């Protein structure tokens, strides 16, 4: 169903011989990956109290997953230079709610190409979004080894 919706968003006719952009994968991330993300964010050494899975190059760095240790909350936010931008898109008061939400997400649902009820979330679709491969690569690269909370590339 999600793939049909995404195809419908593709719009009008394409030039002869042009290929459609591949649709993002709509397979949910699942409980295992979501649990590993939560464990990583809870155990990673945080910078100024926030651990993150985020890109850290200069300027706009897309979206990141963050954990504010002092408040105990987890959130999804746009990021600039690897730091979250206010206001965050979604915020969860505890790990359980964040884990349930993340387990149900997919590359497609986080791509910005699928309409959502999150104000501004569709801005710049596909650009530096949270994807399964980005999360898995970040976890593989940093593991739970106590690396800085400002991860990514």
MDAnalysis code that builds the backbone (N, CA, C; Angstrom):
import MDAnalysis as mda
import numpy as np

u = mda.Universe.empty(459, n_residues=153, atom_resindex=np.repeat(np.arange(153), 3), trajectory=True)
u.add_TopologyAttr("name", ["N", "CA", "C"] * 153)
u.add_TopologyAttr("resid", np.arange(1, 154))
u.add_TopologyAttr("resname", ["UNK", "UNK", "UNK", "UNK", "UNK", "UNK", "UNK", "UNK", "UNK", "UNK", "UNK", "UNK", "UNK", "UNK", "UNK", "UNK", "UNK", "UNK", "UNK", "UNK", "UNK", "UNK", "UNK", "UNK", "UNK", "UNK", "UNK", "UNK", "UNK", "UNK", "UNK", "UNK", "UNK", "UNK", "UNK", "UNK", "UNK", "UNK", "UNK", "UNK", "UNK", "UNK", "UNK", "UNK", "UNK", "UNK", "UNK", "UNK", "UNK", "UNK", "UNK", "UNK", "UNK", "UNK", "UNK", "UNK", "UNK", "UNK", "UNK", "UNK", "UNK", "UNK", "UNK", "UNK", "UNK", "UNK", "UNK", "UNK", "UNK", "UNK", "UNK", "UNK", "UNK", "UNK", "UNK", "UNK", "UNK", "UNK", "UNK", "UNK", "UNK", "UNK", "UNK", "UNK", "UNK", "UNK", "UNK", "UNK", "UNK", "UNK", "UNK", "UNK", "UNK", "UNK", "UNK", "UNK", "UNK", "UNK", "UNK", "UNK", "UNK", "UNK", "UNK", "UNK", "UNK", "UNK", "UNK", "UNK", "UNK", "UNK", "UNK", "UNK", "UNK", "UNK", "UNK", "UNK", "UNK", "UNK", "UNK", "UNK", "UNK", "UNK", "UNK", "UNK", "UNK", "UNK", "UNK", "UNK", "UNK", "UNK", "UNK", "UNK", "UNK", "UNK", "UNK", "UNK", "UNK", "UNK", "UNK", "UNK", "UNK", "UNK", "UNK", "UNK", "UNK", "UNK", "UNK", "UNK", "UNK", "UNK", "UNK", "UNK", "UNK"])
u.atoms.positions = np.array([
    [0.821, -1.194, 0.000],
    [0.000, 0.000, 0.000],
    [0.866, 1.258, 0.000],
    [1.900, 1.273, 0.835],
    [2.777, 2.441, 0.903],
    [3.474, 2.651, -0.440],
    [3.900, 1.570, -1.086],
    [4.541, 1.693, -2.393],
    [3.567, 2.302, -3.410],
    [2.285, 1.896, -3.369],
    [1.283, 2.466, -4.277],
    [1.134, 3.961, -4.037],
    [1.103, 4.356, -2.774],
    [0.992, 5.771, -2.431],
    [2.196, 6.543, -2.955],
    [3.385, 5.975, -2.767],
    [4.593, 6.636, -3.251],
    [4.599, 6.744, -4.772],
    [4.143, 5.691, -5.457],
    [4.068, 5.749, -6.919],
    [3.132, 6.874, -7.347],
    [2.010, 7.010, -6.644],
    [1.038, 8.051, -6.959],
    [1.603, 9.439, -6.755],
    [2.539, 9.576, -5.826],
    [3.152, 10.878, -5.574],
    [4.156, 11.249, -6.654],
    [4.535, 10.251, -7.485],
    [5.525, 10.477, -8.529],
    [5.087, 11.492, -9.558],
    [3.805, 11.705, -9.707],
    [3.308, 12.759, -10.574],
    [3.093, 12.342, -11.996],
    [3.218, 13.326, -12.888],
    [2.836, 13.182, -14.286],
    [3.761, 12.323, -15.115],
    [3.660, 12.540, -16.419],
    [4.387, 11.738, -17.390],
    [5.886, 12.012, -17.317],
    [6.646, 10.949, -17.568],
    [8.096, 11.076, -17.622],
    [8.518, 11.193, -19.072],
    [9.682, 11.781, -19.275],
    [10.236, 11.867, -20.619],
    [10.497, 10.460, -21.129],
    [10.366, 10.284, -22.443],
    [10.572, 8.984, -23.044],
    [11.957, 8.464, -22.679],
    [12.008, 7.235, -22.181],
    [13.269, 6.620, -21.806],
    [13.749, 6.962, -20.405],
    [13.106, 7.922, -19.737],
    [13.521, 8.291, -18.379],
    [13.086, 7.213, -17.401],
    [13.912, 6.965, -16.411],
    [13.583, 5.969, -15.386],
    [13.051, 6.657, -14.146],
    [12.099, 5.994, -13.508],
    [11.572, 6.511, -12.246],
    [12.619, 6.303, -11.154],
    [12.685, 7.240, -10.233],
    [13.587, 7.084, -9.097],
    [13.119, 5.888, -8.283],
    [14.050, 5.104, -7.762],
    [13.630, 3.956, -6.963],
    [12.860, 4.414, -5.725],
    [11.846, 3.661, -5.385],
    [11.049, 3.981, -4.205],
    [11.791, 3.517, -2.951],
    [11.708, 4.289, -1.875],
    [12.336, 3.851, -0.621],
    [11.696, 2.553, -0.121],
    [12.476, 1.768, 0.561],
    [12.014, 0.501, 1.130],
    [10.991, 0.772, 2.228],
    [9.874, 0.045, 2.199],
    [8.840, 0.250, 3.225],
    [8.830, -0.861, 4.276],
    [9.920, -1.635, 4.366],
    [10.035, -2.674, 5.388],
    [10.298, -2.011, 6.743],
    [9.464, -2.289, 7.757],
    [9.700, -1.683, 9.079],
    [11.089, -2.036, 9.621],
    [11.680, -1.097, 10.348],
    [13.002, -1.318, 10.940],
    [12.988, -2.505, 11.901],
    [11.902, -2.683, 12.639],
    [11.763, -3.827, 13.528],
    [12.302, -3.595, 14.932],
    [11.881, -4.490, 15.821],
    [12.226, -4.387, 17.242],
    [13.720, -4.527, 17.508],
    [14.395, -5.423, 16.792],
    [15.823, -5.633, 17.038],
    [16.619, -4.352, 16.783],
    [16.448, -3.745, 15.600],
    [17.187, -2.524, 15.286],
    [16.793, -1.397, 16.230],
    [15.495, -1.248, 16.494],
    [15.045, -0.186, 17.408],
    [15.645, -0.378, 18.802],
    [15.705, -1.614, 19.279],
    [16.303, -1.893, 20.586],
    [17.788, -1.572, 20.619],
    [18.494, -1.873, 19.516],
    [19.922, -1.551, 19.451],
    [20.147, -0.047, 19.427],
    [19.263, 0.688, 18.753],
    [19.375, 2.156, 18.731],
    [19.187, 2.711, 20.136],
    [18.151, 2.258, 20.830],
    [17.902, 2.739, 22.195],
    [19.088, 2.422, 23.095],
    [19.589, 1.190, 23.037],
    [20.739, 0.813, 23.877],
    [21.946, 1.689, 23.557],
    [22.185, 1.946, 22.285],
    [23.304, 2.795, 21.886],
    [23.144, 4.211, 22.423],
    [21.965, 4.784, 22.241],
    [21.741, 6.161, 22.698],
    [21.808, 6.270, 24.218],
    [21.378, 5.224, 24.913],
    [21.408, 5.261, 26.380],
    [22.810, 5.056, 26.949],
    [23.681, 4.367, 26.219],
    [24.997, 4.032, 26.778],
    [26.148, 4.817, 26.169],
    [25.901, 5.537, 25.098],
    [26.966, 6.293, 24.444],
    [27.290, 7.537, 25.248],
    [28.561, 7.851, 25.313],
    [29.001, 9.064, 25.979],
    [28.397, 10.255, 25.246],
    [27.669, 11.057, 25.944],
    [26.941, 12.167, 25.332],
    [27.717, 13.473, 25.432],
    [27.504, 14.327, 24.447],
    [28.065, 15.673, 24.457],
    [26.969, 16.602, 24.951],
    [27.237, 17.366, 25.994],
    [26.259, 18.271, 26.595],
    [24.940, 17.561, 26.894],
    [25.037, 16.312, 27.308],
    [23.856, 15.570, 27.740],
    [23.029, 14.959, 26.645],
    [23.463, 15.046, 25.374],
    [22.688, 14.460, 24.279],
    [23.532, 13.478, 23.492],
    [23.061, 12.247, 23.394],
    [23.679, 11.253, 22.527],
    [22.908, 11.283, 21.217],
    [23.550, 10.884, 20.106],
    [22.885, 11.020, 18.812],
    [23.363, 10.023, 17.785],
    [22.483, 9.748, 16.855],
    [22.821, 9.116, 15.590],
    [22.478, 10.183, 14.566],
    [23.526, 10.837, 14.053],
    [23.338, 12.015, 13.202],
    [24.595, 12.223, 12.359],
    [24.437, 12.844, 11.214],
    [25.599, 13.231, 10.401],
    [26.226, 14.465, 11.040],
    [27.543, 14.618, 10.883],
    [28.201, 15.720, 11.591],
    [29.004, 16.653, 10.698],
    [28.778, 16.593, 9.406],
    [29.505, 17.539, 8.547],
    [28.953, 18.946, 8.733],
    [29.582, 19.921, 8.129],
    [29.195, 21.321, 8.283],
    [27.844, 21.619, 7.640],
    [27.127, 22.557, 8.217],
    [25.838, 23.063, 7.725],
    [24.709, 22.047, 7.930],
    [23.710, 22.078, 7.054],
    [22.538, 21.213, 7.207],
    [22.955, 19.751, 7.153],
    [22.608, 18.991, 8.178],
    [23.008, 17.587, 8.235],
    [21.804, 16.649, 8.278],
    [20.681, 17.105, 7.750],
    [19.521, 16.231, 7.631],
    [18.795, 16.038, 8.945],
    [18.483, 14.783, 9.225],
    [17.749, 14.417, 10.431],
    [18.616, 13.552, 11.320],
    [18.339, 13.606, 12.614],
    [19.057, 12.778, 13.570],
    [18.121, 12.215, 14.619],
    [18.581, 11.155, 15.265],
    [17.893, 10.560, 16.408],
    [18.711, 10.941, 17.636],
    [18.052, 11.536, 18.626],
    [18.751, 12.091, 19.778],
    [18.166, 11.570, 21.090],
    [19.015, 11.565, 22.124],
    [18.579, 11.208, 23.481],
    [19.103, 12.279, 24.428],
    [18.193, 12.961, 25.085],
    [18.529, 13.976, 26.086],
    [18.525, 13.281, 27.443],
    [19.713, 13.002, 27.959],
    [19.824, 12.241, 29.206],
    [19.191, 12.948, 30.392],
    [19.380, 14.248, 30.488],
    [18.857, 14.982, 31.650],
    [17.344, 14.881, 31.727],
    [16.684, 14.985, 30.595],
    [15.215, 14.924, 30.572],
    [14.702, 13.501, 30.370],
    [15.585, 12.595, 29.963],
    [15.187, 11.211, 29.730],
    [14.397, 11.019, 28.446],
    [14.383, 12.007, 27.592],
    [13.547, 11.921, 26.393],
    [14.369, 11.567, 25.157],
    [13.701, 11.005, 24.175],
    [14.280, 10.657, 22.887],
    [13.540, 11.487, 21.847],
    [14.252, 11.925, 20.786],
    [13.549, 12.720, 19.786],
    [14.176, 12.635, 18.410],
    [13.349, 12.955, 17.420],
    [13.735, 13.069, 16.021],
    [13.741, 14.549, 15.704],
    [14.839, 15.019, 15.093],
    [14.958, 16.442, 14.814],
    [15.766, 16.679, 13.547],
    [15.518, 17.825, 12.917],
    [16.444, 18.309, 11.893],
    [17.732, 18.617, 12.613],
    [18.838, 18.641, 11.859],
    [20.103, 18.950, 12.520],
    [20.946, 19.885, 11.666],
    [21.753, 20.658, 12.349],
    [22.676, 21.595, 11.733],
    [24.036, 21.370, 12.382],
    [25.033, 21.073, 11.584],
    [26.365, 20.755, 12.092],
    [26.326, 19.599, 13.104],
    [25.349, 18.703, 12.958],
    [25.230, 17.557, 13.853],
    [24.474, 17.827, 15.138],
    [23.973, 19.046, 15.310],
    [23.230, 19.407, 16.519],
    [21.749, 19.513, 16.195],
    [20.875, 19.125, 17.128],
    [19.434, 19.201, 16.855],
    [18.946, 20.636, 16.718],
    [17.972, 20.831, 15.863],
    [17.343, 22.144, 15.666],
    [15.965, 22.135, 16.311],
    [15.640, 23.182, 17.013],
    [14.311, 23.305, 17.616],
    [13.360, 23.877, 16.570],
    [12.108, 23.528, 16.641],
    [11.553, 22.489, 17.509],
    [11.784, 21.110, 16.895],
    [11.867, 20.100, 17.744],
    [12.046, 18.754, 17.216],
    [10.754, 18.298, 16.538],
    [10.890, 17.341, 15.621],
    [9.714, 16.817, 14.914],
    [8.853, 15.964, 15.830],
    [9.476, 15.034, 16.524],
    [8.763, 14.128, 17.436],
    [9.583, 13.977, 18.700],
    [8.903, 13.845, 19.828],
    [9.581, 13.675, 21.105],
    [8.876, 12.574, 21.894],
    [9.661, 11.735, 22.538],
    [9.134, 10.620, 23.332],
    [9.675, 10.741, 24.744],
    [8.799, 10.632, 25.720],
    [9.176, 10.802, 27.124],
    [10.018, 9.652, 27.655],
    [9.959, 8.498, 26.985],
    [10.708, 7.346, 27.492],
    [11.194, 6.460, 26.354],
    [12.093, 5.548, 26.698],
    [12.692, 4.647, 25.715],
    [11.660, 3.716, 25.088],
    [10.701, 3.256, 25.859],
    [9.722, 2.300, 25.339],
    [8.892, 2.902, 24.200],
    [8.420, 4.125, 24.379],
    [7.644, 4.779, 23.330],
    [8.471, 5.042, 22.090],
    [9.694, 5.492, 22.274],
    [10.594, 5.741, 21.155],
    [10.897, 4.435, 20.411],
    [11.178, 3.379, 21.150],
    [11.488, 2.080, 20.543],
    [10.313, 1.565, 19.719],
    [9.093, 1.668, 20.257],
    [7.905, 1.220, 19.506],
    [7.747, 2.018, 18.213],
    [7.912, 3.340, 18.312],
    [7.783, 4.190, 17.131],
    [8.850, 3.834, 16.093],
    [10.114, 3.751, 16.513],
    [11.201, 3.490, 15.581],
    [11.063, 2.115, 14.932],
    [10.625, 1.115, 15.687],
    [10.447, -0.233, 15.134],
    [9.448, -0.235, 13.979],
    [8.464, 0.636, 14.031],
    [7.431, 0.692, 12.990],
    [7.837, 1.548, 11.793],
    [8.947, 2.275, 11.897],
    [9.375, 3.158, 10.805],
    [10.112, 2.375, 9.718],
    [10.248, 3.012, 8.563],
    [10.954, 2.422, 7.432],
    [11.661, 3.542, 6.680],
    [12.472, 3.160, 5.699],
    [13.109, 4.172, 4.856],
    [12.039, 5.051, 4.215],
    [10.943, 4.428, 3.780],
    [9.862, 5.180, 3.128],
    [9.198, 6.162, 4.092],
    [8.850, 5.712, 5.283],
    [8.119, 6.585, 6.209],
    [8.973, 7.756, 6.697],
    [10.290, 7.592, 6.693],
    [11.177, 8.668, 7.147],
    [11.796, 9.449, 5.990],
    [11.394, 9.132, 4.767],
    [11.987, 9.748, 3.577],
    [11.512, 11.168, 3.309],
    [10.355, 11.527, 3.858],
    [9.769, 12.825, 3.544],
    [8.953, 12.796, 2.263],
    [8.863, 11.638, 1.619],
    [8.096, 11.502, 0.392],
    [6.672, 11.025, 0.646],
    [6.386, 10.650, 1.868],
    [5.059, 10.179, 2.247],
    [4.423, 11.240, 3.132],
    [3.235, 11.708, 2.805],
    [2.599, 12.726, 3.649],
    [2.487, 12.253, 5.103],
    [2.740, 13.170, 6.014],
    [2.619, 12.863, 7.435],
    [1.900, 14.022, 8.114],
    [1.573, 13.833, 9.372],
    [0.939, 14.922, 10.125],
    [1.972, 15.712, 10.930],
    [3.254, 15.548, 10.596],
    [4.323, 16.257, 11.287],
    [4.632, 17.534, 10.504],
    [4.344, 18.704, 11.056],
    [4.589, 19.961, 10.339],
    [6.047, 20.104, 9.899],
    [6.249, 20.350, 8.615],
    [7.575, 20.582, 8.074],
    [8.398, 19.345, 7.769],
    [7.896, 18.166, 8.103],
    [8.679, 16.943, 7.953],
    [8.968, 16.602, 6.494],
    [8.102, 17.002, 5.579],
    [8.295, 16.672, 4.171],
    [9.309, 17.587, 3.495],
    [9.804, 18.588, 4.209],
    [10.798, 19.501, 3.642],
    [12.017, 18.710, 3.160],
    [12.474, 18.995, 1.970],
    [13.698, 18.421, 1.428],
    [13.673, 16.887, 1.436],
    [12.667, 16.283, 0.802],
    [12.530, 14.819, 0.848],
    [13.766, 14.088, 0.325],
    [14.116, 13.021, 1.013],
    [15.223, 12.172, 0.606],
    [16.603, 12.714, 0.925],
    [16.715, 13.934, 1.405],
    [18.022, 14.534, 1.655],
    [18.492, 14.276, 3.085],
    [19.476, 13.404, 3.230],
    [20.110, 13.130, 4.510],
    [19.103, 12.689, 5.573],
    [18.222, 11.810, 5.176],
    [17.193, 11.278, 6.066],
    [17.722, 10.090, 6.856],
    [16.974, 9.721, 7.871],
    [17.258, 8.509, 8.637],
    [16.830, 7.326, 7.771],
    [17.761, 6.420, 7.517],
    [17.462, 5.199, 6.776],
    [18.018, 4.017, 7.559],
    [17.536, 2.834, 7.227],
    [18.043, 1.622, 7.878],
    [19.560, 1.532, 7.694],
    [20.047, 1.736, 6.480],
    [21.492, 1.587, 6.248],
    [22.289, 2.639, 7.020],
    [21.782, 3.878, 7.106],
    [22.487, 4.908, 7.875],
    [22.579, 4.507, 9.347],
    [21.469, 4.056, 9.916],
    [21.452, 3.660, 11.335],
    [22.368, 2.463, 11.565],
    [22.234, 1.432, 10.713],
    [23.070, 0.245, 10.898],
    [24.550, 0.570, 10.723],
    [24.890, 1.399, 9.736],
    [26.288, 1.794, 9.543],
    [26.815, 2.547, 10.757],
    [25.994, 3.453, 11.303],
    [26.431, 4.223, 12.470],
    [26.629, 3.310, 13.676],
    [25.712, 2.390, 13.893],
    [25.862, 1.449, 15.005],
    [27.098, 0.582, 14.808],
    [27.315, 0.115, 13.595],
    [28.480, -0.724, 13.300],
    [29.780, 0.074, 13.498],
    [29.772, 1.306, 13.043],
    [30.970, 2.153, 13.127],
    [31.313, 2.510, 14.576],
    [30.293, 2.767, 15.378],
    [30.533, 3.254, 16.734],
    [30.212, 2.244, 17.823],
    [29.359, 1.290, 17.533],
    [28.991, 0.304, 18.542],
    [28.597, 0.961, 19.846],
    [28.661, 0.242, 20.924],
    [28.401, 0.801, 22.255],
    [29.713, 0.955, 22.992],
    [30.698, 1.528, 22.294],
    [32.044, 1.604, 22.860],
    [32.338, 2.905, 23.599],
    [31.287, 3.708, 23.848],
    [31.511, 4.934, 24.592],
    [32.013, 6.082, 23.737],
    [31.873, 5.966, 22.410],
    [32.301, 7.050, 21.517],
    [31.479, 8.291, 21.770],
    [31.960, 9.402, 21.295],
    [31.273, 10.682, 21.465],
    [29.840, 10.606, 20.964],
    [28.971, 11.376, 21.573],
    [27.574, 11.442, 21.159],
    [27.386, 12.099, 19.809],
    [28.359, 12.753, 19.255],
    [28.258, 13.400, 17.940],
    [28.822, 12.450, 16.901],
    [28.023, 11.448, 16.495],
    [28.503, 10.465, 15.541],
    [28.096, 10.834, 14.129],
    [28.595, 10.038, 13.188],
    [28.164, 10.162, 11.804],
    [29.221, 10.773, 10.933],
    [28.838, 10.955, 9.678],
    [29.772, 11.557, 8.724],
    [29.059, 12.455, 7.762],
])
